[in-house]
Amino acid sequence: MEYEEVLARVGKMGRYQVYLCVLSIVACSNAGIHLFNIVFTMGMPRFRCAVPGLLNDTFTIQNEAHGRLVNATIPFDLAKGSYSKCNHYKTSLNLRTWETLNHTSLETQSCSRWLDLVCDRQIFISHANMIGMVGIMVMTMVTGALSDRWGRKRLFILMNWIQLIASIATVFVKSEISFLILRFVEVGSGMASFMCLYGLVTEISAPSRRVVGTSVNIGGWNIGMLAVILVAFFVREWKTLQLILTAPLVLTALTFPLLIPESPKWLLSKKRYSEAHAILQTIAKVNGKSLPEEVDLAGGKEESSHKSAGIVRGLILLFKSPILALRLVILAISWTVNTMVYYGVGLNMGFVIPGDIYLNFFLITVIFLIFIPLMVWILLRGQRKKLLCVCMMLGGVSCIATILPILGSSSVSWVTTLLSCLGKLFLNVSFAVIWLYTTELLPTVARLSGVGFCNFFGRTGAMVAPYIATLPIVVDGKIGQALPLLVFGACGLVSGTLCLLLPETGNGRLPDTVREAELLKRRKKEISNVLVAPKM
């Protein structure tokens, strides 16, 4: 019996699948939380230069004497209504009398001391974002192959614990290098655990309901982003914010080893038929269905001859096929563009999208969550490829169109914000679709190895994204302000066009072997004939 037939027997979207989807929302939210928490834990605070020589200086004026001292040493910008953030007068301080010398001089120099990552040290934020992307690149590549070899559940539990330890340790580190190392582990392990759970939910859902299950994962990711903005709005001290956002990881680390199953499809690919049968029996029981004890889950499947033996073997299986090699290259390019725009805008919203960062982040996240039902409806109609291409192209056009209001009148700056948010929204959708689309295009024997490969190359775009987003700091004027979105938009158009070369997957069964994956380009009738043909 085909695995998809068994899933139909035990219930396409019964109580058990709903139960697993609820767990997925909690677990997948952790990945979103710990990737985007840096937007606020390292967000730009209100600051000014510290008074030279005054070691216990504070941002808030403490008394009249402190106010006179600040006025004598720090230039005040009447236009902005604030003290200078990066320069002070060339004065010296008499610590006994709290008086400044040479205070009539208007000559200034760069500050040498702040309490935050500001001015020249602001580039550290881009470094932290880049290191997080390197963590995703490395850990998802390794986890994809290990998950194909050791199982989805085991790797999820391991990565969850690694992420928990790294998240707590971040609060106690003293050096910037230590922070970067922990950022590498925290973000990389979070995405790795998300990928394992995504593979599990995809493989345990019936073809006609797979979209619902995987969309729940994406929804959980965005609920995590929403949790970040809501907590960050009320908690501005970064260490407290970090510890509060770590609490869900404790819950999943302690309970999920008992609550989630292993993927029956992965167990079947490893010829562990009795374990797969037991899990399917449990699903059937919870859903009020029945599965005959004598059902044959082996079915003489060809994948038994292809053992997942790590990154190299999995990728060799894919690249030995010219058809799958071409698809994998196109997918890798699409992942690169999607991650570049998704994280370039999301992690650097203060540079890319004008306006209040809390409001913009909240609106984009909520609008996407509202858009998910429409996305699910389109995907249920089998339109993976069309939705992916259209959203990437519309996102690209929206980003490029921001050049018009930026070069035009400043009185229509809200148009720039609207177009930027639309571009981010469309590319959010395409990023959600490409996860499902990639898993459906690749065979079970190397599915997560291929997803890991796409993730690996995708993170190169995400690594470059923080520096593209900060181009307005390097390039002055309106062109510099428009440059990041122009780059993001052009890449979105190119990638959306390339995806037209890929086949549609629809709501069909997941391919188990390389041969079945190659046949996705053919008509459904041809594929059915091959699947029922006797094996030689």
C-alpha positions in Angstrom: 0.0 0.0 0.0 1.3 3.5 -0.9 2.1 5.7 2.1 -0.3 8.3 0.9 -3.1 5.7 0.9 -2.2 4.8 4.5 -2.5 8.5 5.5 -5.9 8.7 3.9 -6.9 5.6 5.9 -5.7 7.1 9.3 -7.3 10.5 8.7 -6.2 13.3 6.4 -6.6 16.1 8.9 -8.0 14.6 12.1 -7.6 15.3 15.8 -4.0 14.0 15.8 -2.9 16.3 13.0 -4.6 19.2 14.7 -2.8 18.3 17.9 0.5 18.2 16.0 -0.2 21.6 14.4 -0.8 23.2 17.7 2.5 21.9 19.0 4.2 23.1 15.8 2.9 26.7 16.4 4.7 26.7 19.8 7.9 25.1 18.6 8.2 27.0 15.3 7.6 30.3 17.1 10.9 29.8 18.9 12.8 30.1 15.6 11.1 33.4 14.7 11.6 34.7 18.2 15.3 34.1 18.4 16.1 35.3 14.9 14.3 38.6 15.2 14.9 39.4 18.8 18.1 41.1 17.8 16.0 43.9 16.1 15.1 45.0 19.6 17.8 43.6 21.9 20.4 45.5 19.8 18.0 48.2 18.5 19.2 51.8 18.3 18.6 53.4 21.7 18.3 57.2 22.5 21.8 58.3 23.2 24.4 61.1 23.1 28.1 61.4 23.6 29.3 60.8 27.1 30.8 63.9 28.8 34.6 63.5 28.5 36.1 62.5 31.8 32.8 61.9 33.6 32.7 58.2 34.2 29.3 58.1 35.8 27.5 60.2 33.1 23.9 59.2 32.4 21.7 60.0 29.4 19.1 61.6 31.7 20.0 65.0 33.2 20.3 64.4 36.9 20.5 68.0 38.3 21.2 71.6 37.3 25.0 71.2 37.6 24.9 68.1 35.4 22.8 70.0 32.9 25.3 72.9 32.7 28.1 70.4 32.2 26.3 68.6 29.4 25.5 71.9 27.7 29.1 73.0 27.9 30.6 69.9 26.4 28.0 68.4 24.0 26.7 70.4 21.0 22.9 70.8 20.9 21.1 70.5 17.5 18.2 72.9 17.6 16.7 71.5 14.4 16.6 67.9 15.8 16.0 69.0 19.4 18.7 66.7 20.8 22.3 66.6 21.8 25.0 65.4 19.4 25.2 61.7 19.1 28.7 61.4 17.8 30.7 64.6 18.6 31.6 66.8 21.5 33.4 70.0 22.0 37.2 69.9 22.4 37.1 70.6 26.1 38.6 69.1 29.2 36.9 68.5 32.6 38.0 69.5 36.1 36.7 66.6 38.1 36.9 68.5 41.4 34.9 71.6 40.4 32.9 70.0 37.6 33.9 72.8 35.3 35.0 72.6 31.7 38.2 74.3 30.3 38.2 75.9 26.9 34.4 75.8 26.9 34.2 78.8 24.5 35.7 76.7 21.7 33.2 75.6 19.1 35.6 73.1 17.6 34.4 69.5 17.9 35.8 66.0 17.7 34.4 62.5 17.6 33.2 60.9 20.7 35.4 58.2 22.3 32.9 56.7 24.7 29.3 55.5 24.6 27.3 53.0 26.5 25.7 51.4 23.5 26.4 50.1 20.0 26.2 53.4 18.2 28.0 55.7 15.7 31.2 53.9 14.5 30.3 50.8 16.6 26.9 50.5 14.9 28.4 48.2 12.2 28.6 45.5 15.0 24.9 45.0 14.6 25.4 44.1 10.9 28.2 41.7 12.0 25.8 40.1 14.5 23.1 39.6 11.8 25.7 38.2 9.4 27.0 35.8 12.0 23.5 34.6 12.7 23.1 33.8 9.0 26.4 31.9 8.9 25.0 29.9 11.8 21.9 29.0 9.8 24.0 28.2 6.8 26.2 25.8 8.6 23.8 24.2 11.0 20.9 23.6 8.6 23.3 22.0 6.1 24.6 19.6 8.7 21.2 19.1 10.3 19.5 18.3 7.0 21.8 15.4 6.3 21.7 14.2 9.9 18.0 14.4 10.0 17.8 12.2 6.8 20.1 9.8 8.6 19.1 9.8 12.3 15.5 11.1 12.1 13.4 14.3 12.4 12.5 14.0 16.0 15.9 13.2 17.4 17.5 16.2 15.7 14.7 18.5 16.7 15.2 17.7 20.4 19.0 18.1 20.1 18.8 21.4 18.4 16.1 22.7 20.8 18.4 22.1 23.8 21.4 23.7 22.1 19.3 26.8 21.3 18.1 27.0 24.9 21.6 26.9 26.4 22.9 29.4 23.9 20.0 31.8 24.5 20.5 31.9 28.2 24.3 32.1 28.0 24.0 35.2 25.8 22.8 37.3 28.8 25.9 36.6 30.8 28.7 37.1 28.2 31.0 40.1 28.6 32.8 40.3 25.3 31.6 41.0 21.8 33.4 37.9 20.4 31.6 35.7 22.9 28.3 37.3 21.9 28.9 36.6 18.2 29.7 33.0 18.9 26.5 32.5 20.9 24.5 34.3 18.2 25.9 31.8 15.7 24.6 28.9 17.8 21.3 30.5 18.9 20.1 31.4 15.4 21.6 28.4 13.6 20.1 25.8 16.0 16.7 27.6 16.0 16.4 27.3 12.2 17.7 23.7 12.3 15.0 22.7 14.8 12.4 24.5 12.6 13.6 22.6 9.6 13.3 19.2 11.4 9.8 20.0 12.5 8.8 21.3 9.1 10.0 18.0 7.6 8.0 16.0 10.1 4.8 17.9 9.6 5.2 17.7 5.8 5.7 13.9 5.9 2.9 13.2 8.3 0.2 15.2 6.4 -1.9 13.7 3.5 -1.2 15.4 0.1 -4.5 17.2 0.0 -3.9 18.6 3.6 -0.1 19.1 3.5 -0.5 22.8 2.7 -2.5 23.3 5.9 0.0 21.6 8.1 3.1 23.4 6.7 1.3 26.7 6.7 0.8 26.3 10.4 4.6 26.0 10.7 5.0 29.3 8.9 2.2 30.8 10.9 4.0 29.7 14.1 7.2 31.4 12.9 5.3 34.7 12.4 3.5 34.4 15.7 7.0 34.2 17.3 7.8 37.5 15.5 4.6 39.0 16.8 5.5 37.9 20.3 8.9 39.7 19.9 7.4 43.0 19.0 4.7 42.8 21.7 7.2 42.0 24.5 9.8 44.4 23.2 7.4 47.3 23.2 7.0 46.9 27.0 10.4 45.5 28.0 13.2 47.8 26.8 16.1 46.3 28.9 17.7 43.8 26.6 18.8 41.2 29.1 15.3 41.0 30.6 13.8 40.8 27.1 16.2 38.0 26.1 15.3 35.9 29.2 11.5 36.4 28.7 11.7 35.3 25.1 13.7 32.2 26.1 10.9 30.9 28.3 9.1 29.0 25.4 12.3 27.1 24.7 12.2 25.7 28.2 8.7 24.4 27.6 9.5 22.7 24.3 12.8 21.2 25.6 11.1 19.5 28.6 7.8 18.3 27.0 8.3 17.7 23.3 10.4 14.5 23.6 7.2 13.0 25.0 4.7 14.8 22.8 5.9 14.5 19.2 6.3 11.3 17.1 9.0 10.4 14.6 8.1 10.7 10.9 6.5 7.4 9.7 7.7 8.2 6.2 11.3 8.5 7.4 10.9 5.2 9.3 9.7 3.5 6.2 12.6 4.8 4.2 14.8 3.1 6.8 12.8 -0.1 6.6 11.7 0.2 10.2 8.2 -0.9 9.4 7.0 -2.0 12.8 7.8 1.4 14.3 6.1 3.2 11.5 3.0 0.9 11.8 2.8 1.7 15.5 2.8 5.4 15.0 0.2 5.2 12.2 -2.0 3.0 14.5 -1.8 5.7 17.1 -2.8 8.4 14.6 -5.7 6.2 13.4 -6.9 5.6 17.0 -6.8 9.3 17.9 -8.6 10.2 14.7 -11.3 7.6 15.2 -10.1 5.5 12.2 -8.7 2.0 11.8 -5.6 0.6 10.2 -5.5 -3.2 9.5 -2.8 -5.0 11.3 -1.8 -6.9 8.2 -1.3 -3.8 6.0 1.9 -4.0 4.0 3.9 -0.8 4.4 7.0 -2.1 2.6 5.5 -2.3 -0.9 8.7 -3.2 -2.6 9.8 0.5 -2.6 12.8 1.4 -4.6 14.1 3.8 -1.9 15.4 0.9 0.2 18.4 0.7 -2.1 19.2 4.4 -1.4 20.4 4.8 2.1 20.7 8.4 3.3 24.4 8.6 4.3 25.1 12.2 5.0 25.4 15.4 3.0 27.7 14.1 0.3 25.7 11.0 -0.6 22.3 12.8 -0.5 23.6 15.6 -2.8 25.3 13.1 -5.2 21.9 11.4 -5.6 20.4 14.7 -6.7 23.2 16.0 -8.8 23.6 12.7 -10.7 20.3 13.6 -12.3 20.6 16.5 -14.7 16.9 17.3 -14.2 17.1 17.5 -10.4 20.5 19.3 -10.6 19.0 22.1 -12.7 16.0 22.4 -10.3 18.2 22.4 -7.3 20.3 25.3 -8.8 17.2 27.3 -9.5 15.8 26.6 -6.0 19.1 27.6 -4.5 19.0 31.0 -6.4 15.4 31.5 -5.3 16.3 30.8 -1.7 19.2 33.2 -1.9 17.0 36.0 -3.1 14.2 35.2 -0.7 16.4 35.1 2.4 18.3 38.2 1.3 15.1 40.3 1.0 13.3 38.7 3.9 16.1 39.2 6.4 17.6 42.3 4.8 14.3 44.2 5.4 13.2 42.4 8.5 16.4 42.5 10.5 17.2 46.1 9.3 13.8 47.7 9.2 15.0 50.9 10.8 17.4 51.5 7.8 15.2 50.2 5.0 11.6 51.2 5.8 11.0 54.8 7.1 8.8 55.4 10.1 8.4 53.8 13.5 10.1 50.4 13.7 7.6 49.0 16.2 4.6 50.0 14.2 6.1 48.8 10.8 7.2 45.5 12.3 3.8 44.9 13.9 1.8 45.8 10.7 3.8 43.6 8.4 3.6 40.6 10.7 -0.1 41.0 11.4 -1.0 41.5 7.7 1.0 38.4 6.8 -0.9 36.3 9.4 -4.2 37.6 8.0 -3.0 36.7 4.5 -2.2 33.1 5.4 -5.8 31.8 4.9 -5.8 33.2 1.4 -2.4 31.7 0.7 -3.6 28.4 2.0 -6.7 28.6 -0.3 -4.5 29.2 -3.3 -2.1 26.5 -2.4 -4.9 24.0 -1.9 -5.8 24.6 -5.5 -2.4 23.2 -6.4 -0.9 26.6 -7.4 2.6 26.4 -5.8 4.6 27.6 -8.7 2.3 30.4 -9.8 2.0 31.8 -6.3 5.8 31.7 -5.8 6.5 33.4 -9.2 3.8 36.0 -8.9 4.7 37.0 -5.3 8.4 37.3 -6.1 7.7 39.5 -9.1 5.2 41.7 -7.3 7.6 42.0 -4.4 10.4 43.0 -6.7 8.2 45.6 -8.5 7.0 47.1 -5.2 10.6 47.5 -3.9 11.8 49.0 -7.2 8.8 51.4 -7.3 10.0 53.0 -4.0 12.5 55.0 -6.1 9.6 57.2 -7.4 8.4 58.8 -4.1 12.0 58.9 -2.7 13.2 60.9 -5.7 10.0 62.9 -5.8 8.3 65.0 -3.2 9.1 64.4 0.5 5.4 65.1 1.3 4.5 61.6 0.0 7.0 59.7 2.2 4.1 57.5 3.3 4.0 56.0 -0.2 7.6 54.8 0.3 6.6 53.1 3.5 3.5 51.5 1.9 5.5 50.2 -1.1 8.3 48.9 1.1 5.8 47.1 3.3 4.0 45.6 0.3 7.4 44.4 -1.1 8.2 42.8 2.2 4.7 41.2 2.4 4.9 39.6 -1.1 8.3 38.3 -0.4 7.2 36.9 3.0 4.6 34.9 1.1 7.1 33.6 -1.5 9.5 32.7 1.3 6.7 30.7 3.0 5.8 28.9 -0.3 9.3 28.0 -1.2 9.7 25.9 1.9 6.8 23.7 0.9 7.6 23.8 -2.8 11.2 22.6 -2.2 10.2 19.7 0.0 7.7 18.6 -2.7 10.2 18.7 -5.5 12.8 16.6 -3.8 12.7 12.8 -3.1 12.5 11.4 0.5 15.9 9.7 0.3 17.6 13.2 0.0 14.8 15.6 0.9 16.3 17.4 3.8 19.8 17.2 2.4 18.4 19.2 -0.6 16.6 21.6 1.7 19.8 22.0 3.7 21.7 22.7 0.4 19.2 25.4 -0.5 19.3 26.8 3.0 23.1 26.9 2.8 23.2 29.0 -0.4 20.2 31.0 0.7 22.1 32.2 3.7 24.8 33.8 1.5 22.1 36.3 0.4 21.1 36.7 4.1 24.8 37.3 5.0 25.1 40.1 2.5 21.7 41.6 3.3 22.6 43.5 6.4 25.3 45.4 4.5 23.0 46.1 1.6 20.4 47.4 4.1 23.0 49.9 5.6 23.9 51.4 2.2 22.2 54.7 3.1 25.0 55.1 5.7 27.6 54.8 3.0 25.8 56.5 0.0 24.5 60.0 0.8 21.3 61.5 -0.5 18.1 60.1 -1.9 19.9 57.6 -4.1 21.5 56.0 -1.0 18.0 55.9 0.7 16.5 54.1 -2.3 19.5 51.8 -3.1 18.7 48.8 -0.7 15.2 48.4 -2.0 16.3 48.7 -5.6 18.8 45.9 -5.2 16.2 43.7 -3.4 13.6 44.4 -6.0 15.8 43.6 -9.0 16.8 40.3 -7.5 13.2 39.4 -6.8 12.2 40.0 -10.5 15.1 37.8 -11.8 14.5 35.0 -9.4 10.7 35.0 -10.0 11.4 34.6 -13.7 13.8 31.7 -13.2 11.2 29.8 -11.2 9.0 29.6 -14.3 11.3 26.8 -15.4 10.2 24.6 -12.5 7.4 22.1 -12.6 4.1 22.4 -10.6 3.8 19.9 -7.7 0.1 20.4 -6.9 -1.4 18.3 -4.2 0.3 15.1 -5.4 2.2 12.5 -3.4 5.7 13.3 -2.2 8.3 11.6 -4.5 10.3 8.9 -2.6 13.0 8.2 -5.2 15.1 10.2 -7.7 13.1 8.6 -10.5 9.8 9.7 -9.1 11.1 13.3 -8.5 12.2 13.5 -12.2 8.7 12.4 -13.4 7.2 15.5 -11.8 7.6 17.3 -15.1 5.3 14.8 -16.8 1.6 14.5 -16.9 -0.1 12.9 -13.9 -1.2 9.9 -16.0 2.3 9.1 -17.0 3.5 9.3 -13.4 0.7 7.0 -12.3 1.6 4.4 -15.0 5.2 4.4 -13.7 4.2 4.0 -10.1 2.0 1.0 -10.8 4.4 -0.6 -13.2 6.0 -3.8 -11.9 9.6 -3.3 -10.5 12.3 -5.2 -12.3 
